[in-house]
Amino acid sequence: MSVKKKYTAEDKAKVAIEALRGNITLNEISSKFHVHSTQINRWKTIARESIISGFKDNTKVVMQDQELTDELYRQIGQLKVELEWLKKKSALFSGA
């Protein structure tokens, strides 16, 4: 009975990076890490897609952060105006 080896995310990343580099052949990577070439190709594809989506998501996050920052500055400005208005009105009532 064979025991199926569990690979950590770090192990998978090492294998995928080695495959993406292309410095050694798929058979050499397979021998080095004791992973079947089909599995190496799957991990390589997942790594490539993750890298691409990481850049896409990063742009989205930056835009969301900018939108949030703009909204917060707008709210701060509105609160400052309201505060000044309340100060003026309270001065009128306290002076009367």
Summary of the structure (lengths in Angstrom):
residues: 96
radius of gyration: 28.7
end to end distance: 93.9
largest distance: 93.9
contacts: 203
relative contact order: 0.07
helix: 83%
strand: 0%
